Amino acid sequence: MFKNKITLGVLSLAFGLANAQMDSLKMNIDLRTRAELDNGARTLIPKGKSAETTVLSRARVGIDYYYKNLEVYLSAQDVRTWGETASNTGKNQNFTIHEAWAKYQFSGQFSLKLGKQILSYDNERLLGTLDWMMQGRSFETLKGIYTLSPNSKIEAAITYNNDDNDTNDLSEKEIYSISEGGEITKSLQVLHYQFTGNNKFQFSAIALNNILQNPSGTHYDMLTMGINAKKYFENIGFFGSAYYQTGKNTSAQTKSAYQFSINSDFLIHPKINIVAGTEWLSGRSYDTYSGENRSFSPLYGTNHLHNGFMDYFYFGTSHFNGFGLNDYYLKSTFKFNSNSIITGNLHIFTTNGKLGENNLEKKYSSYLGSELDLILIQKFWKVITVNLGHSFMFASDSMKVLKNVSEPKDLQTWTWLALKIAPNFKLK
């Protein structure tokens, strides 16, 4: 009993001293559950195959600690598909550390951030959180942040990738073999500039260099440069982006690719807005020389935000280094009130490159199909959000060729229901 009292006293004293030095301690919780009825998501479902029902979940907890010029953040998560492990399993392979970083503010203008962290820039075309996927995306990174003015800043980030498997190394070189976005990136370097002006004007520029490693151990540089701009004039806004990729990819192909997008946002009513636009991502044609690569790679972007919610393009390894994509879209949002929103998005897809001819020497059409996405968003209080989504894919014969599904179902659909509970609170 006496020992227990001493132990309790020591713990209480330690906790008290720690609290005495804390400037702030915050916590956030992110609980998500999503049920999906897959009748043609991500690829065409063939005739005779039943729709698949899957339930996914994420439980993420984050703690943010501040002391003087130091900030330390840690978030851990359990991500799983319901039923993928036995109810009495002794090991949890789904538990991971999502973020673990420290940031130190050296001055009012300059800070360094070191550790596992999220890299997200602009509209997440090249680098994004991938938050639609339950596991998200984060990088082991050293990042510097320099504030030029209250309206502008520059960020520079660098990663270095390796594994602890020495058996696959060459005698003179370490081999790294993890492929993401269709490439094996040994190191990633990012330089990003952002400016926010008056009247909702935004401009940014990014340079992203991938040091890629061929399976033979040879390294290549693939550089992506781009700009984004946004400007509103009363009830209408314009957005545009342009990127160019050069260098060589992992397969030592010469890279020459581009992305271009432009759209207009019409604020028709305080409760209604419509966005009309297009995005082109370059791709190869059937007769492109094998040593060339004309396919723009979104790399670590969150493509779910761009080319349809059914994720037919640039999902996992799908469509990377392929025929490219032209996306013509019309998006609408209607707000019943501050807590109830319905959105409807229509996409028309074509290939950027030429698919070639069939066995009868007839050219394949560049038209791939059309997608309609409908979502109802309902918020409850401050921390609960329920989403109900339903999507249709009206695929063409060219999509059948692209997805290598000769006899798909007449109608491809995807339905999902998601619950998100995300409280944030201050402990001290």
For each residue, the residues with C-beta under 8 A, 3 or more apart:
1: 4 5
2: 5 6
3: 6 7
4: 1 7 8
5: 1 2 8 9
6: 2 3 9 10
7: 3 4 10 11
8: 4 5 11 12
9: 5 6 12 13
10: 6 7 13 14
11: 7 8 14 15
12: 8 9 15 16
13: 9 10 16 17
14: 10 11 17 18
15: 11 12 18 19
16: 12 13 19 20
17: 13 14 20 21
18: 14 15 21 22
19: 15 16 22 428
20: 16 17
21: 17 18 67
22: 18 19 25 65 66 67 428
23: 66 67 68
24: 64 65 66 426 428
25: 22 63 64 65 66 426 427 428
26: 63 64 65 66 424 425 426 427
27: 61 62 63 64 424 425 426 427
28: 61 62 64 75 422 423 424 425
29: 60 61 62 421 422 423 424
30: 58 59 60 61 62 77 420 421 422
31: 57 58 59 60 420 421 422
32: 56 57 58 134 418 419 420 421
33: 55 56 57 418 419
34: 55 56 57 134 416 417 418 419
35: 53 54 55 56 416 417 418
36: 41 53 54 55 56 414 415 416
37: 51 52 53 413 414 415 416
38: 41 42 45 51 52 53 54 414
39: 45 51 52 409 411 412 413 414 415
40: 43 44 45 310 393 408 409 411 412 413 414
41: 36 38 310 311 391 414
42: 38 310 311 312 315 318
43: 40 312 318 403 405
44: 40 393 395 399 400 403 405 408 409 412
45: 38 39 40 49 51 405 408 409 412
46: 49 405 407 408 409
47: 407 408 409
48:
49: 45 46 409
50:
51: 37 38 39 45
52: 37 38 39
53: 35 36 37 38
54: 35 36 38 81 82
55: 33 34 35 36 81 82 83
56: 32 33 34 35 36 79 80 81 82 134
57: 31 32 33 34 78 79 80 82 134
58: 30 31 32 77 78 79 134 135
59: 30 31 77 78
60: 29 30 31 75 76 77 78 98
61: 27 28 29 30 75 76 77
62: 27 28 29 30 73 74 75 99
63: 25 26 27 73 74 75
64: 24 25 26 27 28 71 72 73
65: 22 24 25 26 71 72 73
66: 22 23 24 25 26 70 71
67: 21 22 23 70
68: 23
69: 104 105 106
70: 66 67 102 103 104 105
71: 64 65 66 102 103 104 105
72: 64 65 101 102 103
73: 62 63 64 65 99 100 101 102 103
74: 62 63 97 99 100
75: 28 60 61 62 63 97 98 99 100
76: 60 61 95 96 97 98
77: 30 58 59 60 61 95 96 98 135 136
78: 57 58 59 60 92 94 95
79: 56 57 58 94 96 134 135
80: 56 57 84 85 94
81: 54 55 56 84
82: 54 55 56 57
83: 55
84: 80 81
85: 80 89 92 93 94
86: 89
87:
88:
89: 85 86 92
90:
91:
92: 78 85 89 95
93: 85
94: 78 79 80 85
95: 76 77 78 92
96: 76 77 79 135
97: 74 75 76 100 116
98: 60 75 76 77 116 135 136 138
99: 62 73 74 75 115 116 117 118 138
100: 73 74 75 97 115 116
101: 72 73 113 114 115 116 117
102: 70 71 72 73 113 114 115
103: 70 71 72 73 111 112 113 114
104: 69 70 71 111 112
105: 69 70 71 108 110 111
106: 69 110 111 112
107: 110
108: 105 147
109: 146 147 148
110: 105 106 107 144 145 146 147
111: 103 104 105 106 144 145
112: 103 104 106 142 143 144 145
113: 101 102 103 117 141 142 143 144 145
114: 101 102 103 141 142 143
115: 99 100 101 102 140 141
116: 97 98 99 100 101 138 139 140 141
117: 99 101 113 138 139 141 143
118: 99 129 136 137 138 139
119: 127 138 139 141 143 157 190 300
120: 124 127 128 129
121: 124 126 127 128 155 190 192 194 204 206
122: 125 126 204 206 228 241
123: 228 239 241 305 306
124: 120 121 127 128 129 301 302 305
125: 122 128 226 228 241 243 259 298 301 306
126: 121 122 206 208 224 226 243 298 299 300 301
127: 119 120 121 124 190 208 299 300 301
128: 120 121 124 125 131 137 300 301 302 305
129: 118 120 124 136 137 302
130: 133 135 136 137 300 302 304
131: 128 136 302
132: 302 304 305
133: 130 136 137 304
134: 32 34 56 57 58 79
135: 58 77 79 96 98 130
136: 77 98 118 129 130 131 133
137: 118 128 129 130 133 300
138: 98 99 116 117 118 119
139: 116 117 118 119 157 159 188
140: 115 116 159 160 161
141: 113 114 115 116 117 119 157 158 159
142: 112 113 114 157 158 159
143: 112 113 114 117 119 155 156 157 158
144: 110 111 112 113 155 156 157
145: 110 111 112 113 153 154 155
146: 109 110 153 154 155
147: 108 109 110 150 152 153
148: 109 152 153 154
149: 152
150: 147
151: 195 196 197
152: 147 148 149 193 194 195 196
153: 145 146 147 148 193 194
154: 145 146 148 191 192 193 194
155: 121 143 144 145 146 190 191 192 194
156: 143 144 189 190 191 192
157: 119 139 141 142 143 144 188 189 190 192
158: 141 142 143 187 188 189 190
159: 139 140 141 142 185 187 188 189
160: 140 186 187
161: 140 176 178 185 186 187 188
162: 174 176
163: 176 177 178
164:
165: 168 169
166: 169
167:
168: 165 175 177
169: 165 166 173 174 175
170: 173 174 175 217
171:
172: 217
173: 169 170 217
174: 162 169 170 217
175: 168 169 170 213 215 217
176: 161 162 163 184 186 213
177: 163 168 184 215
178: 161 163 184
179: 182 183 184 250 317
180: 183 185 299 300
181: 185 297 298 299 300 320
182: 179 249 250 297 317 320 321
183: 179 180 210 212 222 249 250 297 299
184: 176 177 178 179 212 213 214 215 250
185: 159 161 180 181 188 210 211 212 213
186: 160 161 176 211 212 213 219
187: 158 159 160 161 210 211
188: 139 157 158 159 161 185 208 209 210 211
189: 156 157 158 159 208 209 211
190: 119 121 127 155 156 157 158 206 207 208 209
191: 154 155 156 206 207 208
192: 121 154 155 156 157 204 205 206 207
193: 152 153 154 204 205 206
194: 121 152 153 154 155 202 203 204
195: 151 152 202 203 204
196: 151 152 201 202
197: 151 201 202 203
198: 201
199: 231 232 233
200: 230 231 232 237
201: 196 197 198 230 231 232
202: 194 195 196 197 228 229 230 231
203: 194 195 197 227 228 229 230
204: 121 122 192 193 194 195 227 228 229
205: 192 193 225 226 227 228
206: 121 122 126 190 191 192 193 224 225 226 227 228
207: 190 191 192 223 224 225
208: 126 127 188 189 190 191 223 224 225 299
209: 188 189 190 221 222 223 224
210: 183 185 187 188 221 222 223 224 299
211: 185 186 187 188 189 219 220 221
212: 183 184 185 186 219 220 221 222 248 249 250
213: 175 176 184 185 186 217 218 219 250
214: 184 217 218 219 220 250 251 252
215: 175 177 184
216:
217: 170 172 173 174 175 213 214
218: 213 214 252
219: 186 211 212 213 214
220: 211 212 214 247 248 249 250 252
221: 209 210 211 212 247 248
222: 183 209 210 212 245 246 247 248 249 255
223: 207 208 209 210 245 246 247
224: 126 206 207 208 209 210 243 244 245 297 299
225: 205 206 207 208 243 244
226: 125 126 205 206 241 242 243 244 259
227: 203 204 205 206 241 242
228: 122 123 125 202 203 204 205 206 239 240 241
229: 202 203 204 239 240 241
230: 200 201 202 203 237 238 239
231: 199 200 201 202 237 238
232: 199 200 201 236 237 238 265
233: 199 236 237
234:
235: 266 267 268
236: 232 233 264 265 266 267
237: 200 230 231 232 233 264 265 267
238: 230 231 232 262 263 264 265
239: 123 228 229 230 261 262 263 264 265 277
240: 228 229 261 262 263
241: 122 123 125 226 227 228 229 259 260 261 262
242: 226 227 258 259 260 261
243: 125 126 224 225 226 258 259 260 296
244: 224 225 226 257 258
245: 222 223 224 255 256 257 258 296 297
246: 222 223 255 256
247: 220 221 222 223 255
248: 212 220 221 222 252 253 254 255
249: 182 183 212 220 222 252 253 255 293 297 321
250: 179 182 183 184 212 213 214 220
251: 214 293
252: 214 218 220 248 249
253: 248 249 290 291 292 293
254: 248 291 292 293
255: 222 245 246 247 248 249 293
256: 245 246 292 293 294
257: 244 245 281 282 283 293 294 295 296 297
258: 242 243 244 245 280 281 282 296
259: 125 226 241 242 243 279 280 281 282 296 298
260: 241 242 243 279 280
261: 239 240 241 242 277 278 279 280
262: 238 239 240 241 277 278
263: 238 239 240 275 276 277 278 329
264: 236 237 238 239 275 276 277
265: 232 236 237 238 239 273 274 275
266: 235 236 273 274 275 276
267: 235 236 237 270 272 273
268: 235 272 273 274
269: 272 273
270: 267 335
271: 334 335 336
272: 267 268 269 332 333 334 335
273: 265 266 267 268 269 332 333
274: 265 266 268 330 331 332 333
275: 263 264 265 266 329 330 331 332
276: 263 264 266 329 330 331
277: 239 261 262 263 264 328 329
278: 261 262 263 326 327 328 329
279: 259 260 261 306 307 325 326 327 329
280: 258 259 260 261 324 325 326 327 352
281: 257 258 259 295 296 298 324 325 326 327 352
282: 257 258 259 294 295 296 324 352 353
283: 257 294 295 296 322 323 324 325 351 352 353
284: 288 292 293 294 295 321 322 323 324 353
285: 288 294 323 353 354 355 356
286: 353 354 355 356 357
287: 354 356
288: 284 285 292 294 353
289: 292
290: 253
291: 253 254
292: 253 254 256 284 288 289
293: 249 251 253 254 255 256 257 284 321
294: 256 257 282 283 284 285 288 324 353
295: 257 281 282 283 284 320 321 322 323 324 353
296: 243 245 257 258 259 281 282 283 324
297: 181 182 183 224 245 249 257 320 321
298: 125 126 181 259 281 301 303 314
299: 126 127 180 181 183 208 210 224
300: 119 126 127 128 130 137 180 181
301: 124 125 126 127 128 298 306 314
302: 124 128 129 130 131 132 305 306
303: 298 306 307 311 313 314 315
304: 130 132 133 309 311 315
305: 123 124 128 132 302
306: 123 125 279 301 302 303 327
307: 279 303 312 313 314 325 327 347 349
308: 311 312 313 327 345 347 349 371 373 391 393
309: 304 345 371 373 375 389 391 414
310: 40 41 42 371 373 391 393 412 414
311: 41 42 303 304 308 315
312: 42 43 307 308 315 318 319 349 371 393 399 403
313: 303 307 308 318 319 325 349
314: 298 301 303 307 318 319 320 325
315: 42 303 304 311 312 318 319
316:
317: 179 182 320
318: 42 43 312 313 314 315
319: 312 313 314 315 322 325
320: 181 182 295 297 314 317
321: 182 249 284 293 295 297
322: 283 284 295 319 402
323: 283 284 285 295 351 352 353 354 355 402
324: 280 281 282 283 284 294 295 296 351 352 353
325: 279 280 281 283 307 313 314 319 349 350 351 352
326: 278 279 280 281 349 350 351 352 366
327: 278 279 280 281 306 307 308 347 348 349
328: 277 278 347 348 350
329: 263 275 276 277 278 279 345 346 347 348
330: 274 275 276 345 346
331: 274 275 276 343 344 345 346
332: 272 273 274 275 343 344 345
333: 272 273 274 341 342 343
334: 271 272 341 342 343
335: 270 271 272 338 340 341
336: 271 340 341 342
337: 340
338: 335 379
339: 378 379 380
340: 335 336 337 376 377 378 379
341: 333 334 335 336 376 377
342: 333 334 336 374 375 376 377
343: 331 332 333 334 373 374 375 377
344: 331 332 372 373 374 375
345: 308 309 329 330 331 332 371 372 373
346: 329 330 331 370 371 372 373
347: 307 308 327 328 329 370 371 372 373
348: 327 328 329 367 370
349: 307 308 312 313 325 326 327 367 368 369 370 371
350: 325 326 328 366 367 368
351: 283 323 324 325 326 354 355 366 368 398 402
352: 280 281 282 283 323 324 325 326
353: 282 283 284 285 286 288 294 295 323 324
354: 285 286 287 323 351 363 366
355: 285 286 323 351 363 364 365 366 398 401 402
356: 285 286 287 363 364
357: 286 360 361 362 363 364
358: 361 362 364
359:
360: 357
361: 357 358
362: 357 358
363: 354 355 356 357
364: 355 356 357 358 397 398 401
365: 355 396 397 398
366: 326 350 351 354 355 398
367: 348 349 350 396 398
368: 349 350 351 395 396 398 399 402
369: 349 393 394 395 396 399
370: 346 347 348 349 393 394
371: 308 309 310 312 345 346 347 349 391 392 393 394
372: 344 345 346 347 391 392 394
373: 308 309 310 343 344 345 346 347 389 391
374: 342 343 344 389 390 391
375: 309 342 343 344 387 388 389
376: 340 341 342 387 388 389
377: 340 341 342 343 385 386 387
378: 339 340 385 386 387 388
379: 338 339 340 384 385 386
380: 339 384 385 386
381: 384
382: 423
383: 421 422 423
384: 379 380 381 419 420 421
385: 377 378 379 380 419 420 422
386: 377 378 379 380 417 418 419 420
387: 375 376 377 378 416 417 418 420
388: 375 376 378 416 417 418
389: 309 373 374 375 376 414 415 416 417 418
390: 374 413 414 415 416
391: 41 308 309 310 371 372 373 374 413 414 415
392: 371 372 411 412 413
393: 40 44 308 310 312 369 370 371 412 413 414
394: 369 370 371 372 411 412
395: 44 368 369 399 400 403 408 412
396: 365 367 368 369 399 400
397: 364 365 400 401
398: 351 355 364 365 366 367 368 401 402
399: 44 312 368 369 395 396 402 403
400: 44 395 396 397 403 404 405 406 408
401: 355 364 397 398 404
402: 322 323 351 355 368 398 399
403: 43 44 312 395 399 400 408
404: 400 401
405: 43 44 45 46 400 408
406: 400
407: 46 47
408: 40 44 45 46 47 395 400 403 405 412
409: 39 40 44 45 46 47 49 412
410:
411: 39 40 392 394
412: 39 40 44 45 310 392 393 394 395 408 409
413: 37 39 40 390 391 392 393
414: 36 37 38 39 40 41 309 310 389 390 391 393
415: 36 37 39 389 390 391
416: 34 35 36 37 387 388 389 390
417: 34 35 386 387 388 389
418: 32 33 34 35 386 387 388 389
419: 32 33 34 384 385 386
420: 30 31 32 384 385 386 387
421: 29 30 31 32 383 384
422: 28 29 30 31 383 385
423: 28 29 382 383
424: 26 27 28 29
425: 26 27 28
426: 24 25 26 27
427: 25 26 27
428: 19 22 24 25
